[in-house]
Amino acid sequence: MADLLILDAETHYDDEYSLRRMTTPAYILDPRFELQMVAVKLNKGPHEIIDGADFPAYLAKLDASRTITVSHNALFDASIFSWRYGFVPGMMLDTMALARCLLGHELTSLSLENVAAHLDLGSKGKALLKTKGLRAAAIKSMGLWDEFSAYTLQE
């Protein structure tokens, strides 16, 4: 039986170093890259935050060939896990691609924020904006880690 791993990765970004200005490969493979945290839900377990520094050890406990990952914009998340940590799941499901097929004719943007609003699933909030330009250590030292974690865990 396969493991179902639902996840959302948060990474360092700033005005110049961002996916709005760079291709996905250039961003992920850049020396400035930092995985700050990953929200995960494995099978029927709880939603939890894995600190970016602890994520390679978390992945090492999984059998990639028996893992199905679910994320919004799998191109981004799956590329991080593959290129940075050598983890390639047996199957990947991309909610952004599903939204493109089902809602692309209704929405001008398929961002998680827009799709969730359209489906009346709530809002993740704006905590991400408070962490712009900050590394994980700074987010923690400024007391923003719990708010950032709550943002990341929001379904």
N, CA and C of each residue as an Amber inpcrd file, in Angstrom:
protein
   465
   0.8370000  -1.1840000   0.0000000   0.0000000   0.0000000   0.0000000
   0.8830000   1.2490000   0.0000000   0.4480000   2.2430000  -0.7560000
   1.2280000   3.4700000  -0.8920000   0.9480000   4.4320000   0.2630000
   1.9320000   5.2990000   0.5320000   1.7600000   6.3810000   1.4890000
   1.3170000   7.6260000   0.7410000   0.3400000   8.3340000   1.2880000
  -0.1350000   9.5910000   0.7200000   0.4740000  10.7300000   1.5290000
   1.2700000  11.5610000   0.8830000   1.9660000  12.6650000   1.5320000
   1.5050000  13.9840000   0.9280000   0.7320000  14.7330000   1.7110000
   0.2640000  16.0470000   1.2900000   1.2490000  17.0660000   1.8630000
   1.7180000  17.9910000   1.0230000   2.7620000  18.8960000   1.4970000
   2.7300000  20.2530000   0.8380000   3.3580000  21.1920000   1.5270000
   3.5130000  22.5560000   1.0320000   4.8470000  23.0870000   1.5410000
   5.7520000  23.3950000   0.6320000   7.0810000  23.8880000   0.9900000
   7.1050000  25.4110000   0.9920000   7.7850000  25.9690000   1.9800000
   8.0130000  27.4170000   2.0430000   9.5140000  27.6500000   1.9600000
   9.9010000  28.6240000   1.1400000  11.3080000  28.8970000   0.9070000
  11.6030000  30.3920000   1.0330000  12.8650000  30.6840000   1.2730000
  13.3260000  32.0730000   1.3280000  13.1270000  32.7240000  -0.0330000
  12.6790000  33.9860000  -0.0100000  12.5980000  34.7870000  -1.2410000
  12.7090000  36.2610000  -0.8640000  13.0330000  37.0740000  -1.8620000
  13.0670000  38.5240000  -1.6600000  12.6930000  39.1960000  -2.9780000
  12.9040000  40.4900000  -3.0710000  12.4790000  41.2110000  -4.2730000
  13.1800000  40.7210000  -5.5430000  14.4580000  40.4270000  -5.4480000
  15.2240000  40.0040000  -6.6190000  15.2430000  38.4770000  -6.7820000
  15.3310000  37.7760000  -5.6780000  15.4080000  36.3140000  -5.6880000
  14.0050000  35.7570000  -5.4480000  13.2730000  35.5280000  -6.5440000
  11.8940000  35.0490000  -6.4180000  11.4660000  34.3370000  -7.6890000
  10.4160000  33.5530000  -7.5570000   9.8680000  32.8450000  -8.7090000
   9.1840000  33.7940000  -9.6910000   8.9030000  34.9890000  -9.2740000
   8.3250000  35.9810000 -10.1880000   9.3920000  36.5190000 -11.1500000
  10.6610000  36.4190000 -10.7640000  11.7490000  36.9660000 -11.5790000
  12.6770000  35.8980000 -12.1530000  12.5060000  34.6390000 -11.6930000
  13.4330000  33.5730000 -12.0930000  12.6420000  32.3400000 -12.5250000
  13.2760000  31.5040000 -13.3340000  12.6630000  30.2240000 -13.6530000
  12.7290000  29.3220000 -12.4240000  11.8960000  28.3070000 -12.4030000
  11.9050000  27.3680000 -11.2770000  13.2830000  26.7280000 -11.0980000
  13.9160000  26.2050000 -12.1520000  15.2510000  25.6170000 -11.9540000
  16.2780000  26.6250000 -11.4440000  16.2880000  27.8280000 -12.0010000
  17.2570000  28.8440000 -11.5620000  17.0490000  29.1720000 -10.0900000
  15.8120000  29.2750000  -9.6560000  15.5030000  29.6020000  -8.2690000
  15.9370000  28.4850000  -7.3220000  15.5500000  27.2620000  -7.6120000
  15.8370000  26.1280000  -6.7220000  17.3190000  25.7990000  -6.6610000
  18.0210000  25.9480000  -7.7670000  19.4340000  25.5750000  -7.8190000
  20.3740000  26.7260000  -7.4590000  19.8180000  27.8890000  -7.1790000
  20.6030000  29.0660000  -6.8110000  21.2190000  28.8680000  -5.4190000
  22.4240000  29.3730000  -5.1860000  23.0480000  29.2530000  -3.8610000
  22.2640000  29.9600000  -2.7490000  21.3820000  30.8860000  -3.0930000
  20.5770000  31.5790000  -2.0740000  19.3900000  30.7490000  -1.5860000
  19.1470000  29.6120000  -2.2260000  17.9880000  28.7880000  -1.8810000
  18.0380000  28.3510000  -0.4170000  16.8890000  28.4520000   0.2650000
  16.7470000  27.9290000   1.6210000  15.3300000  27.3810000   1.7760000
  15.2190000  26.1010000   2.0810000  13.9400000  25.5090000   2.4510000
  13.7080000  25.8670000   3.9090000  12.6790000  26.6650000   4.1690000
  12.4320000  27.1300000   5.5260000  11.6120000  26.1300000   6.3300000
  10.5310000  25.6470000   5.7290000   9.6800000  24.6740000   6.4090000
   8.8120000  23.9780000   5.3750000   8.2850000  22.8230000   5.7790000
   7.3490000  22.0920000   4.9370000   6.1880000  21.6500000   5.8120000
   4.9800000  21.9790000   5.3860000   3.7840000  21.4510000   6.0460000
   3.5180000  20.0840000   5.4340000   3.3300000  19.0820000   6.2640000
   3.0930000  17.7240000   5.7760000   1.9030000  17.1040000   6.4880000
   1.2790000  16.1860000   5.7810000   0.2680000  15.3070000   6.3470000
   0.5020000  13.9610000   5.6870000   0.9080000  12.9880000   6.4740000
   1.1980000  11.6560000   5.9660000   0.0390000  10.7380000   6.3150000
  -0.5850000  10.2090000   5.2820000  -1.7310000   9.3140000   5.4380000
  -2.7870000   9.9650000   6.3220000  -3.1990000   9.3060000   7.3740000
  -4.2340000   9.8580000   8.2590000  -3.6350000  10.5290000   9.4920000
  -2.3290000  10.7680000   9.4670000  -1.6580000  11.4190000  10.5860000
  -2.0060000  12.8870000  10.6600000  -1.4730000  13.5810000  11.6670000
  -1.7650000  15.0070000  11.8410000  -1.0120000  15.8670000  10.8340000
  -1.5480000  17.0700000  10.6050000  -0.7890000  18.0710000   9.8620000
   0.3340000  18.5210000  10.7830000   1.5250000  18.6490000  10.2460000
   2.6390000  19.1030000  11.0710000   3.6320000  19.8920000  10.2400000
   4.4350000  20.6630000  10.9350000   5.5030000  21.4320000  10.2980000
   6.8150000  20.6920000  10.4940000   7.5530000  20.5500000   9.4010000
   8.9040000  20.0090000   9.4540000   9.8400000  21.1760000   9.1270000
  10.7330000  21.4770000  10.0300000  11.7250000  22.5210000   9.8000000
  12.5370000  22.1420000   8.5580000  12.8490000  23.1150000   7.7300000
  13.5880000  22.8410000   6.4980000  14.8660000  22.0620000   6.7340000
  15.5850000  22.3840000   7.8030000  16.8370000  21.6790000   8.1110000
  16.5940000  20.2120000   8.4560000  15.4010000  19.8870000   8.9470000
  15.0650000  18.5070000   9.3280000  14.3910000  17.7280000   8.2070000
  14.0780000  18.3940000   7.1060000  13.3100000  17.7330000   6.0560000
  14.0450000  16.5820000   5.3670000  15.3460000  16.6680000   5.1050000
  16.0190000  15.5090000   4.5030000  15.8730000  14.2430000   5.3610000
  15.9650000  14.3610000   6.6710000  15.7950000  13.2060000   7.5640000
  14.3640000  12.6930000   7.5120000  13.3890000  13.6040000   7.3840000
  11.9860000  13.1940000   7.2630000  11.7970000  12.3740000   5.9890000
  12.3300000  12.8740000   4.8760000  12.2010000  12.1520000   3.6050000
  12.8950000  10.7970000   3.6500000  14.0090000  10.7140000   4.3680000
  14.7800000   9.4670000   4.4330000  13.9840000   8.3320000   5.0690000
  12.9570000   8.6620000   5.8450000  12.1250000   7.6450000   6.4840000
  11.0780000   7.0590000   5.5390000  10.9010000   7.6930000   4.3760000
   9.8630000   7.2730000   3.4330000  10.4480000   6.4340000   2.3120000
   9.6450000   5.5270000   1.8040000   9.9970000   4.7680000   0.6080000
   9.4480000   5.5470000  -0.5770000  10.3030000   6.2560000  -1.2860000
   9.8670000   7.1400000  -2.3730000   9.0190000   6.3930000  -3.3990000
   9.3850000   5.1820000  -3.7310000   8.6590000   4.4410000  -4.7550000
   7.2280000   4.1120000  -4.3340000   6.9610000   4.1370000  -3.0280000
   5.6140000   3.8350000  -2.5140000   4.9060000   5.0840000  -1.9940000
   5.4180000   6.2520000  -2.3610000   4.8500000   7.5050000  -1.8740000
   4.1560000   8.2520000  -3.0000000   2.9600000   8.7430000  -2.7020000
   2.2060000   9.6150000  -3.6000000   2.1930000  10.9960000  -2.9460000
   2.7380000  11.9970000  -3.6330000   2.7250000  13.3520000  -3.0780000
   1.5850000  14.1510000  -3.7010000   1.0380000  15.0570000  -2.8940000
  -0.0100000  15.9720000  -3.3450000   0.4250000  17.3730000  -2.9580000
   0.4830000  18.2680000  -3.9260000   0.8440000  19.6600000  -3.6390000
   0.2420000  20.5750000  -4.6940000   0.1710000  21.8590000  -4.3600000
  -0.2900000  22.8620000  -5.3140000   0.9560000  23.4430000  -5.9710000
   1.0740000  23.2390000  -7.2610000   2.2670000  23.5770000  -8.0400000
   3.3660000  22.5500000  -7.7760000   3.0790000  21.3240000  -8.1520000
   4.0320000  20.2280000  -7.9580000   5.3370000  20.4720000  -8.7110000
   5.3100000  21.2420000  -9.7710000   6.5620000  21.5530000 -10.4670000
   7.5620000  22.1310000  -9.4830000   7.1040000  23.0150000  -8.6180000
   7.9780000  23.6420000  -7.6370000   8.3670000  22.6680000  -6.5320000
   7.3890000  22.1400000  -5.8160000   7.6840000  21.2730000  -4.6780000
   8.4530000  20.0190000  -5.0920000   7.9840000  19.3380000  -6.1220000
   8.6430000  18.0910000  -6.5440000  10.0610000  18.3460000  -7.0430000
  10.2650000  19.4900000  -7.6740000  11.6130000  19.8200000  -8.1440000
  12.5560000  20.0450000  -6.9640000  12.0860000  20.7030000  -5.9140000
  12.9090000  20.8720000  -4.7130000  13.3050000  19.5120000  -4.1630000
  12.3150000  18.6480000  -3.9890000  12.5730000  17.3490000  -3.3610000
  13.4820000  16.4800000  -4.2130000  13.3440000  16.5740000  -5.5160000
  14.1890000  15.7830000  -6.4130000  15.5920000  16.3710000  -6.5310000
  15.6930000  17.6440000  -6.8920000  16.9850000  18.2510000  -7.1800000
  17.8220000  18.5070000  -5.9360000  17.1800000  18.8190000  -4.8400000
  17.9150000  19.1320000  -3.6110000  18.1310000  17.9220000  -2.7130000
  17.1780000  16.9660000  -2.7230000  17.2240000  15.8660000  -1.7570000
  17.1670000  14.4800000  -2.3840000  17.0990000  14.4030000  -3.7180000
  17.0970000  13.1110000  -4.3900000  15.8460000  12.2750000  -4.1360000
  14.7390000  12.9060000  -3.7560000  13.5000000  12.1930000  -3.4560000
  12.5320000  12.3550000  -4.6210000  12.2540000  11.2420000  -5.3150000
  11.3110000  11.2400000  -6.4310000  10.2040000  10.2410000  -6.0940000
   9.0010000  10.7430000  -5.7930000   7.9240000   9.8310000  -5.4050000
   7.4420000   8.9810000  -6.5710000   6.7930000   7.8910000  -6.2250000
   6.2450000   7.0040000  -7.2500000   5.1560000   7.6680000  -8.0700000
   4.4320000   8.6030000  -7.4430000   3.3740000   9.3310000  -8.1340000
   3.2560000  10.7210000  -7.5230000   2.9350000  11.6810000  -8.3820000
   2.7490000  13.0630000  -7.9210000   1.3900000  13.5620000  -8.4080000
   0.6610000  14.1930000  -7.5100000  -0.6050000  14.8190000  -7.8680000
  -0.4610000  16.3190000  -7.6640000  -0.8880000  17.0790000  -8.6520000
  -0.7200000  18.5290000  -8.6350000  -2.0840000  19.1970000  -8.6380000
  -2.4540000  19.8090000  -7.5100000  -3.7600000  20.4520000  -7.4310000
  -3.8460000  21.6760000  -8.3430000  -2.7140000  22.2930000  -8.6680000
  -2.7430000  23.4180000  -9.6070000  -3.1100000  22.9210000 -11.0070000
  -2.5520000  21.7940000 -11.4030000  -2.8770000  21.2290000 -12.7120000
  -4.3470000  20.8110000 -12.7680000  -4.8470000  20.2420000 -11.6740000
  -6.2650000  19.8870000 -11.6180000  -7.1270000  21.1320000 -11.7210000
  -6.7330000  22.1860000 -11.0070000  -7.4790000  23.4450000 -11.0710000
  -7.4370000  24.0160000 -12.4810000  -6.3040000  23.8910000 -13.1500000
  -6.1820000  24.3970000 -14.5220000  -7.2070000  23.7100000 -15.4240000
  -7.3450000  22.3890000 -15.2630000  -8.3010000  21.6280000 -16.0800000
  -9.7430000  21.9790000 -15.7380000 -10.0330000  22.0840000 -14.4560000
 -11.4150000  22.2440000 -14.0130000 -11.8770000  23.6920000 -13.8890000
 -10.9530000  24.6030000 -13.6000000 -11.3330000  25.9860000 -13.3240000
 -10.6460000  27.0070000 -14.2230000  -9.7590000  26.5470000 -15.0960000
  -8.9830000  27.4560000 -15.9380000  -9.8310000  28.3820000 -16.7840000
 -11.0210000  27.9630000 -17.1330000 -11.9250000  28.8020000 -17.9260000
 -12.6470000  29.8470000 -17.0690000 -12.5530000  29.7210000 -15.7340000
 -13.2420000  30.6440000 -14.8320000 -12.2860000  31.5950000 -14.1100000
 -11.0330000  31.1760000 -13.8960000 -10.0880000  31.9510000 -13.1020000
  -8.9550000  32.4880000 -13.9630000  -8.5400000  33.7200000 -13.6780000
  -7.4010000  34.2900000 -14.4020000  -6.0860000  33.8980000 -13.7520000
  -6.1330000  33.5260000 -12.4720000  -4.9450000  33.0630000 -11.7530000
  -5.2790000  31.7630000 -11.0410000  -4.3810000  30.8090000 -11.1160000
  -4.5730000  29.5190000 -10.4580000  -3.7220000  29.4040000  -9.2010000
  -3.3860000  30.5330000  -8.6100000  -2.6460000  30.5030000  -7.3460000
  -3.4930000  29.7810000  -6.3060000  -2.8360000  29.2630000  -5.2960000
  -3.5550000  28.5820000  -4.2280000  -4.5700000  29.5270000  -3.5960000
  -4.1760000  30.7760000  -3.4060000  -5.0770000  31.7660000  -2.8140000
  -6.3510000  31.9250000  -3.6450000  -6.2050000  32.0600000  -4.9600000
  -7.3670000  32.2510000  -5.8330000  -8.2310000  31.0040000  -5.9350000
  -7.6140000  29.8520000  -6.0480000  -8.3810000  28.6040000  -6.1490000
  -9.1540000  28.3540000  -4.8560000  -8.4980000  28.5350000  -3.7180000
  -9.1720000  28.3300000  -2.4290000 -10.3390000  29.2970000  -2.2600000
 -10.1570000  30.5520000  -2.6430000 -11.2400000  31.5310000  -2.5360000
 -12.4050000  31.1400000  -3.4370000 -12.0950000  30.7320000  -4.6650000
 -13.1320000  30.3350000  -5.6160000 -13.9370000  29.1330000  -5.1020000
 -13.2590000  28.2020000  -4.4500000 -13.9210000  27.0000000  -3.9260000
 -14.4610000  27.2080000  -2.5130000 -14.3590000  28.4430000  -2.0070000
 -14.8320000  28.7980000  -0.6660000 -14.1800000  27.9180000   0.4090000
 -12.8500000  27.7690000   0.2970000 -12.0980000  26.9350000   1.2410000
 -11.3470000  27.7580000   2.2800000 -11.5760000  29.0440000   2.3040000
 -10.8840000  29.8830000   3.2730000  -9.6440000  30.5110000   2.6760000
  -8.9240000  31.2140000   3.5250000  -7.7370000  31.9410000   3.0910000
  -6.5400000  31.5420000   3.9410000  -5.3750000  31.4800000   3.3120000
  -4.1570000  31.1700000   4.0640000  -3.6760000  32.3630000   4.8720000
  -4.1400000  33.5460000   4.5560000  -3.6980000  34.7320000   5.2850000
  -2.4940000  35.3780000   4.6190000  -1.8970000  36.3220000   5.3070000
  -0.8300000  37.1440000   4.7270000   0.5050000  37.0160000   5.4630000
   0.6650000  35.9910000   6.2820000   1.9060000  35.8450000   7.0480000
   3.1300000  35.7320000   6.1440000   2.9630000  35.1920000   4.9600000
   4.0890000  35.0520000   4.0360000   4.7230000  36.4040000   3.7290000
   3.9110000  37.4270000   3.6330000   4.4330000  38.7640000   3.3300000
   5.3470000  39.2800000   4.4380000   5.0940000  38.8730000   5.6740000
   5.9210000  39.3100000   6.7990000   7.3000000  38.6670000   6.7840000
   7.4450000  37.5590000   6.0730000   8.7180000  36.8360000   6.0670000
   9.5460000  37.1080000   4.8130000   9.0460000  37.9450000   3.9360000
   9.7680000  38.2600000   2.7080000  11.1530000  38.7890000   3.0360000
  12.1630000  38.2030000   2.4390000  13.5460000  38.6370000   2.6350000
  14.2130000  38.0600000   3.8670000  13.4730000  37.2930000   4.6640000
  14.0290000  36.7410000   5.9060000  14.4420000  35.2840000   5.7400000
  15.5240000  34.9280000   6.3720000  15.9460000  33.5350000   6.4680000
  15.2250000  32.9070000   7.6620000  15.2130000  31.5740000   7.7230000
  14.5200000  30.8650000   8.8000000  14.9880000  31.3270000  10.1740000
  16.2900000  31.5130000  10.3540000  16.8170000  31.9400000  11.6570000
  16.2420000  33.2970000  12.0630000  16.1110000  34.1930000  11.1100000
  15.5530000  35.5170000  11.4120000  14.0590000  35.4240000  11.7160000
  13.3510000  34.5840000  10.9960000  11.9190000  34.4000000  11.2540000
  11.7160000  33.9150000  12.6900000  12.5540000  32.9830000  13.1070000
  12.4720000  32.4650000  14.4800000  12.8370000  33.5430000  15.4920000
  13.9410000  34.2520000  15.2610000  14.4010000  35.2370000  16.2410000
  13.4580000  36.4340000  16.3510000  12.7030000  36.7160000  15.3040000
  11.7550000  37.8240000  15.3280000  10.3960000  37.4060000  15.8930000
  10.2750000  36.1330000  16.2730000   9.0180000  35.6550000  16.8460000
   7.9090000  35.4240000  15.8360000   8.2620000  35.2600000  14.5710000
   7.2670000  35.0590000  13.5160000   7.0630000  33.5820000  13.1490000
   7.8540000  32.6830000  13.7460000   7.8270000  31.2710000  13.3340000
   6.4460000  30.6350000  13.5200000   5.7930000  30.8900000  14.6540000
   4.4870000  30.2760000  14.9080000   3.4370000  30.7810000  13.9200000
   3.4410000  32.0750000  13.6440000   2.4920000  32.6360000  12.6780000
   2.7650000  32.0950000  11.2760000   4.0420000  32.0060000  10.9150000
   4.4280000  31.4650000   9.6100000   4.0360000  29.9930000   9.5080000
   4.2130000  29.2430000  10.5890000   3.8240000  27.8270000  10.6160000
   2.3080000  27.6880000  10.4350000   1.5390000  28.5210000  11.1260000
   0.0810000  28.4780000  11.0120000  -0.3400000  28.7910000   9.5830000
   0.3050000  29.7550000   8.9500000   0.0460000  30.0760000   7.5520000
   0.3080000  28.8580000   6.6780000   1.4380000  28.2170000   6.8770000
   1.8320000  27.0890000   6.0460000   0.9120000  25.8930000   6.2480000
   0.4430000  25.6920000   7.4590000  -0.4490000  24.5690000   7.7570000
  -1.8700000  24.7790000   7.2640000  -2.2430000  26.0130000   6.9920000
  -3.6220000  26.2920000   6.5620000  -3.9650000  25.4700000   5.3380000
  -5.0490000  24.7670000   5.4200000  -5.4660000  23.9060000   4.2920000
  -6.2350000  24.6790000   3.2570000
